[in-house]
Amino acid sequence: MPRKSQSTPAVTALLGAFRQLPAQARMLVVVAVVLGSGVLFLLTRAGGPAVSARGSNPANGDVLFCHWNVENLFDDKEDKRNSIDTEYDKSFAQNQKLRDLKYDHIATALLKMNAGVGPDIIALCEVESVRAGDILRGVLNKKLKDAEADDQLQYTNLIMKNLNAGRHIAPCVITRLPVIPQLTKMHGGNLRILEGHVSVNGHGLCILASHWTSQLKQRDGSDGDSGRQKYAIKLYEAFRPMNKKNPDVDVLLCGDFNDTPESDPVVKGLGAIADKSKVKPTENEPFFLNLLGGKDPAKFGTIYYGGKPLIYDQICVSPGMLDGKGWSADPASVAVPTAGLMRTGATRRDPWRFEKFDRNLRDAERGYSDHFPVLVRLKVGPKANDP
């Protein structure tokens, strides 16, 4: 049987007062309520007051951005994933010591950056689930707490959606800055493309984090080139309406592209180039500036594959990120740190992997990931009415 609704005394009093108003006055009250609700709905849709109240604005507008493929970061629950993920799904769930070591390694490496407080925005690849992202966020925050860091440095926001795209891994963004959670979305059905939005001082930054098709042999016998082209095109399709609306829009693309900055999917599909002079705001198909474009893999390689270092992890920015308004990027600041992320005495630019769980290794023999992180300095302007 349905339960009868019960009004509180306050609600009853308000209803009584409303009934005693003249008919015309009651109509005005109804109109005001409807209009107010409509305004609230529109503002929410526009992302105005719906900006997360959690998060802190960066001092002096300086922001350190980090992208990192952290290689098979699985959570503490066994979810019976596909066979390719069984090892990580099962081992992380059943072996707490091993799981804790992996999370500790990744968090420790991140918190060595940015003068010991970690990047302000962290975009990751190969994260199993929202739960896994939140576990890492918790480890980062505990380490900051233990170090008696300012509470404003806590990572308050996680941007992610679970995705099963063959492998159960997806992009993820962890940040201490305010975000607009209702704008979070995935693109391309089962593609690993995450769209997230950060907002500081009324300036919005769109982050498109992605993990493209591997170079490993595909089911069709190819090396995945068509798959990477599909990612490039879908990313540009996600950017196009934003740019059409505002050619100065601030968009940052990052990810493990599984291809070099000079490859056709990156240059022709995504339109990400190394020539800054050609990256201009326009409604008609502008280029992105690839901050790793034209860099020497011997100095900026992010992965060691096929017997040589390669730049697979990249950060690209829209023309609006180069105009000094709202959000902007410093191309000269891009860096690929390797200190502590290579084996001691290593003679080649090869990331120190955590290694497979079926290997009987001592803790000290386990590293971090098969990729190096990529960093860039960003700047966000003051509020429009500030001097």
C-alpha positions in Angstrom: 0.0 0.0 0.0 1.4 3.4 -0.9 2.4 5.5 2.1 0.6 8.8 2.6 2.8 11.9 2.2 3.4 13.9 5.3 4.1 17.6 5.3 6.4 19.2 7.8 4.9 22.0 10.0 7.0 24.6 8.0 5.6 23.3 4.6 2.0 23.3 6.0 2.4 26.9 7.2 3.7 28.0 3.8 0.8 26.3 2.0 -1.6 27.9 4.3 -0.2 31.4 3.7 -0.1 30.7 -0.1 -3.9 29.8 -0.1 -4.7 33.0 1.7 -3.1 35.2 -1.0 -5.4 36.8 -3.7 -5.6 34.8 -6.9 -3.5 37.2 -8.9 -0.7 37.1 -6.2 -0.8 33.3 -6.2 -0.3 33.3 -10.0 2.7 35.6 -9.7 4.3 33.3 -7.1 3.8 30.3 -9.4 5.3 32.1 -12.4 8.3 33.2 -10.2 8.9 29.6 -9.1 8.7 28.2 -12.7 11.0 30.9 -14.0 13.4 30.4 -11.2 13.5 26.7 -11.8 14.1 27.3 -15.5 17.0 29.7 -14.8 18.5 27.1 -12.5 18.2 24.4 -15.1 19.8 26.6 -17.8 22.6 27.6 -15.5 23.2 24.0 -14.6 23.2 23.0 -18.3 25.7 25.8 -18.9 28.0 24.5 -16.2 27.8 27.8 -14.2 26.9 27.0 -10.5 27.4 23.3 -11.2 31.2 23.7 -11.0 32.4 21.4 -8.2 32.6 23.3 -4.9 35.5 21.1 -4.0 38.9 21.9 -5.2 41.3 24.9 -4.8 42.5 27.5 -7.3 46.3 27.3 -8.0 48.6 29.9 -6.5 49.5 32.6 -9.1 47.6 30.6 -11.7 50.5 28.2 -12.2 49.4 24.6 -13.0 51.5 21.5 -13.6 49.9 19.0 -15.9 51.0 15.4 -16.1 50.1 12.6 -18.5 51.2 9.1 -17.7 50.4 5.6 -18.9 50.8 3.8 -15.5 50.5 0.2 -17.0 47.8 -2.1 -15.7 46.6 -0.2 -12.6 43.9 -2.6 -11.3 41.7 -2.3 -8.2 41.2 -4.6 -5.2 38.2 -6.4 -6.5 38.2 -9.6 -8.7 35.7 -8.9 -11.5 36.3 -11.9 -13.7 37.7 -9.7 -16.5 38.6 -11.0 -20.0 41.5 -13.4 -20.3 44.0 -10.7 -21.2 43.3 -8.9 -18.0 42.8 -12.0 -15.7 46.4 -11.8 -14.4 46.1 -8.2 -13.2 42.4 -8.5 -12.1 43.1 -11.6 -10.0 46.6 -10.7 -8.6 45.7 -7.2 -7.5 42.6 -8.5 -5.8 44.3 -11.4 -4.0 47.7 -10.0 -3.2 47.4 -6.9 -1.1 51.1 -6.5 -0.7 51.8 -6.5 -4.4 48.8 -4.2 -5.0 49.9 -1.7 -2.4 53.4 -1.7 -3.8 52.2 -0.7 -7.2 50.0 2.1 -5.9 52.8 3.3 -3.6 55.3 3.4 -6.5 53.0 5.4 -8.8 52.0 7.8 -6.0 55.6 8.3 -4.8 56.8 9.1 -8.3 54.0 11.6 -8.9 54.6 13.4 -5.6 58.2 13.9 -6.4 57.1 16.2 -9.1 56.2 19.9 -8.7 58.5 20.6 -5.8 57.2 17.6 -3.9 53.5 18.3 -4.0 52.6 16.5 -7.2 51.0 17.7 -10.5 47.8 19.8 -10.2 46.2 17.8 -12.9 47.1 14.1 -13.5 45.8 12.3 -16.6 46.4 8.6 -16.6 46.0 5.6 -19.0 45.5 1.9 -18.2 43.3 2.4 -15.1 40.9 -0.5 -14.6 38.0 1.3 -13.0 36.7 4.3 -11.2 37.5 2.4 -8.0 41.1 2.0 -9.1 41.4 5.7 -9.8 39.9 6.5 -6.4 42.3 4.2 -4.6 45.2 6.0 -6.2 43.7 9.3 -5.3 43.4 8.1 -1.7 47.1 7.0 -1.6 48.2 10.4 -2.9 46.1 12.2 -0.4 47.4 10.1 2.5 51.0 10.7 1.5 50.3 14.5 1.4 48.6 14.3 4.8 51.5 12.3 6.3 53.9 15.0 4.9 51.8 17.7 6.6 51.2 19.4 3.3 48.6 22.1 3.0 45.0 20.8 2.9 44.5 22.8 -0.3 46.9 20.4 -2.0 44.5 17.4 -1.5 43.3 15.8 -4.7 39.6 16.4 -4.4 38.3 15.3 -7.8 38.3 12.2 -10.0 37.1 12.3 -13.6 36.5 8.9 -15.1 33.9 6.5 -16.5 34.3 2.7 -16.5 34.8 1.2 -19.9 35.1 -2.4 -21.3 36.8 -2.1 -24.7 38.3 -5.5 -25.1 40.7 -4.7 -22.3 39.1 -3.3 -19.2 41.3 -0.2 -18.9 40.4 3.4 -19.4 41.7 7.0 -19.1 41.3 8.8 -15.8 42.0 12.4 -14.5 42.8 13.2 -10.9 43.0 16.8 -9.9 43.0 19.2 -7.0 41.3 21.9 -9.1 37.5 22.4 -9.4 35.8 20.4 -12.1 32.4 20.4 -13.9 31.3 16.8 -13.4 28.2 16.8 -15.5 30.3 17.5 -18.6 32.3 14.3 -18.2 31.7 11.9 -21.1 33.3 9.2 -23.2 33.5 9.4 -27.0 33.3 6.8 -29.7 31.3 4.0 -28.0 34.0 1.5 -27.0 36.9 3.9 -27.7 39.2 4.9 -24.8 38.5 8.7 -25.1 37.6 10.6 -22.0 36.4 14.2 -22.0 36.7 16.1 -18.7 36.4 19.8 -17.8 38.3 21.8 -15.2 37.2 25.3 -14.3 39.4 27.9 -12.5 38.5 31.6 -12.0 35.6 31.2 -14.5 38.0 29.8 -17.2 37.2 26.4 -18.5 39.8 23.8 -19.7 38.6 20.8 -21.7 40.8 17.8 -21.4 40.6 15.0 -23.9 42.6 12.0 -22.6 42.9 8.9 -24.8 44.7 5.6 -25.3 44.9 4.6 -28.9 45.1 1.2 -30.6 48.3 -0.7 -30.0 51.0 -1.4 -32.5 50.7 -5.1 -31.6 49.4 -7.5 -34.2 45.6 -7.1 -34.5 43.0 -9.7 -35.3 42.9 -8.6 -39.0 46.7 -9.0 -39.2 47.4 -5.3 -39.3 49.5 -3.2 -36.9 46.4 -1.2 -35.8 47.1 1.8 -38.0 43.4 2.0 -39.0 42.4 1.9 -35.4 44.7 4.7 -34.5 43.3 6.7 -37.4 39.8 6.1 -36.0 40.9 7.6 -32.6 42.4 10.6 -34.3 39.3 11.3 -36.3 37.0 10.8 -33.3 39.0 13.2 -31.2 38.9 15.9 -33.8 35.1 15.3 -34.2 34.8 15.9 -30.4 36.8 19.1 -30.7 35.1 20.5 -33.9 31.8 21.8 -32.3 33.7 23.4 -29.4 35.9 25.2 -31.8 33.0 26.2 -34.1 31.3 27.8 -31.1 34.5 29.5 -29.9 37.8 29.4 -32.0 39.7 30.5 -28.8 38.4 27.5 -26.8 41.0 26.0 -24.5 41.4 22.3 -25.2 44.3 20.0 -24.2 44.7 16.6 -25.8 46.9 14.0 -24.2 47.4 10.3 -24.2 49.3 7.2 -25.3 48.9 7.5 -29.0 50.8 4.3 -29.7 52.4 6.2 -32.6 55.0 8.9 -33.2 54.3 12.6 -33.6 55.2 12.3 -37.3 52.8 9.5 -38.0 49.8 10.0 -40.4 47.2 9.4 -37.7 48.7 12.1 -35.5 49.5 14.6 -38.3 46.8 14.0 -40.9 44.0 12.5 -38.7 44.3 14.6 -35.6 45.9 17.7 -37.2 48.6 17.9 -34.5 51.8 19.5 -35.8 55.1 20.8 -34.6 55.0 24.2 -36.4 53.6 26.7 -33.9 53.3 29.4 -36.6 50.6 27.4 -38.3 48.5 26.9 -35.2 46.0 29.8 -35.5 42.4 30.2 -34.2 39.9 29.7 -37.0 36.4 28.1 -37.3 37.7 26.0 -40.3 39.7 23.0 -39.1 42.6 24.6 -37.0 45.7 22.6 -36.2 46.7 21.5 -32.7 50.3 22.2 -31.6 51.9 18.9 -30.6 54.3 19.8 -27.8 56.3 16.6 -28.5 56.5 17.2 -32.2 60.0 17.5 -33.6 61.5 16.3 -30.4 64.5 13.9 -30.3 63.4 10.5 -29.0 66.8 10.0 -27.4 65.9 12.9 -25.1 62.1 12.8 -25.0 61.3 9.1 -25.7 58.4 7.9 -23.5 58.6 4.2 -24.3 61.3 1.7 -25.4 59.9 -0.5 -28.2 61.4 -2.3 -31.1 64.9 -1.8 -29.7 64.8 2.0 -29.5 63.1 4.9 -27.6 59.9 6.3 -29.1 57.6 9.2 -28.4 54.2 7.5 -28.0 52.9 9.7 -25.2 52.0 13.2 -26.3 50.3 16.4 -25.3 48.7 18.6 -27.9 47.0 22.0 -27.4 44.4 24.0 -29.3 45.2 27.5 -30.7 43.4 29.0 -27.7 46.1 27.6 -25.4 48.6 29.8 -27.1 46.9 33.2 -26.8 47.7 34.1 -23.2 44.1 34.4 -22.3 42.1 32.0 -20.0 44.2 28.9 -20.0 47.6 28.8 -21.8 50.5 26.3 -22.2 54.2 26.9 -22.1 55.6 24.8 -25.0 59.1 25.2 -23.8 58.3 23.6 -20.5 57.4 20.2 -21.8 59.4 17.5 -20.2 59.7 13.7 -19.9 61.2 13.0 -16.5 63.2 9.7 -16.1 64.9 10.2 -12.7 64.2 7.2 -10.6 62.0 5.7 -13.3 64.8 3.8 -14.9 66.8 0.9 -13.4 70.0 1.9 -11.7 72.9 1.7 -14.2 70.6 1.5 -17.2 72.4 2.2 -20.4 69.3 2.8 -22.6 66.2 5.0 -22.3 64.0 2.2 -21.0 61.3 2.7 -18.4 61.5 0.5 -15.3 58.4 -1.7 -15.4 56.6 -3.1 -12.4 56.9 -6.4 -14.2 54.3 -9.2 -14.4 53.0 -10.7 -11.2 53.9 -14.3 -12.1 57.6 -13.3 -11.8 59.1 -14.1 -8.4 60.8 -10.7 -7.7 61.9 -8.9 -4.6 60.1 -5.6 -4.0 63.2 -3.7 -4.8 63.3 -5.3 -8.3 59.9 -3.9 -9.2 59.6 -0.5 -10.9 56.8 1.7 -12.1 55.5 1.4 -15.7 56.6 0.7 -19.2 56.0 4.4 -20.0 57.6 7.6 -18.8 55.3 10.5 -17.8 55.0 13.8 -19.8 54.8 17.2 -18.1 53.9 20.7 -19.2 53.4 23.9 -17.3 50.0 25.7 -17.8 48.8 29.1 -16.7 45.3 30.2 -15.9 44.3 33.8 -15.8 42.5 35.7 -13.0 38.8 36.3 -12.9 37.6 38.6 -15.6 36.8 41.4 -13.1 40.2 41.0 -11.3 43.0 43.4 -12.1 
